Amino acid sequence: MAIWSGETTGQRIERLREGCGLTQFELGERVDLSEHVIYRIEKDRVRIENSRDMLERLAVVLVSTILNQRNVV
């Protein structure tokens, strides 16, 4: 489990998701994962550090949502 500045990967994803105003269900729909899998990722019950595809999909959705909210894109 990777940790950045006191946060696990799951905690960081949860913080970013909530900051984007997305529910677990909404994020799951956008990355083609179930709400339950998003929950498990956020609680660090699913290790995604080694899944480049899953990390990439989550990053693209979260970053694009943040940029859209800031009217950057």
C-alpha positions as CSV (number, residue, x, y, z in Angstrom):
1,M,0.0,0.0,0.0
2,A,1.6,3.3,-1.1
3,I,1.4,6.2,1.3
4,W,1.9,9.9,0.3
5,S,2.0,12.5,2.9
6,G,0.2,10.4,5.4
7,E,-2.5,9.1,3.0
8,T,-2.9,5.7,1.5
9,T,-3.8,5.4,-2.1
10,G,-7.4,4.6,-1.2
11,Q,-7.6,7.6,1.1
12,R,-6.3,9.9,-1.6
13,I,-8.8,8.6,-4.1
14,E,-11.6,9.0,-1.6
15,R,-10.5,12.6,-0.8
16,L,-10.2,13.5,-4.5
17,R,-13.6,11.9,-5.3
18,E,-15.3,13.8,-2.6
19,G,-13.6,17.0,-3.6
20,C,-15.1,16.5,-7.1
21,G,-18.5,16.0,-5.6
22,L,-18.8,12.5,-7.0
23,T,-20.5,9.6,-5.2
24,Q,-18.8,6.2,-5.3
25,F,-21.5,5.1,-7.7
26,E,-20.8,8.0,-10.1
27,L,-17.1,7.4,-10.1
28,G,-17.6,3.7,-10.6
29,E,-19.8,4.4,-13.6
30,R,-17.2,6.7,-15.2
31,V,-14.4,4.2,-14.7
32,D,-16.4,1.1,-15.4
33,L,-16.2,-0.3,-11.9
34,S,-18.9,-1.2,-9.4
35,E,-19.7,1.1,-6.5
36,H,-18.6,-1.8,-4.3
37,V,-15.1,-2.0,-5.9
38,I,-14.7,1.8,-5.5
39,Y,-15.6,1.4,-1.8
40,R,-13.0,-1.4,-1.5
41,I,-10.4,0.7,-3.2
42,E,-11.0,3.6,-0.9
43,K,-10.8,1.3,2.2
44,D,-7.5,-0.2,0.9
45,R,-9.1,-3.6,0.6
46,V,-8.2,-3.8,-3.1
47,R,-4.6,-3.1,-4.0
48,I,-4.5,-1.0,-7.2
49,E,-0.9,0.3,-7.0
50,N,0.1,-2.5,-9.4
51,S,-2.9,-2.0,-11.8
52,R,-1.8,0.6,-14.2
53,D,-5.0,0.5,-16.1
54,M,-7.2,1.0,-13.0
55,L,-5.0,3.8,-11.7
56,E,-5.0,5.5,-15.1
57,R,-8.8,5.3,-15.5
58,L,-9.3,6.8,-12.0
59,A,-6.7,9.5,-12.6
60,V,-8.2,10.5,-15.9
61,V,-11.7,10.9,-14.5
62,L,-10.6,12.6,-11.3
63,V,-8.2,15.1,-13.0
64,S,-10.6,15.9,-15.8
65,T,-13.4,16.5,-13.3
66,I,-11.2,18.8,-11.2
67,L,-10.1,20.7,-14.3
68,N,-13.7,21.0,-15.6
69,Q,-14.8,22.4,-12.2
70,R,-12.1,25.0,-12.5
71,N,-13.0,25.8,-16.1
72,V,-9.4,25.0,-17.2
73,V,-10.3,22.6,-20.0
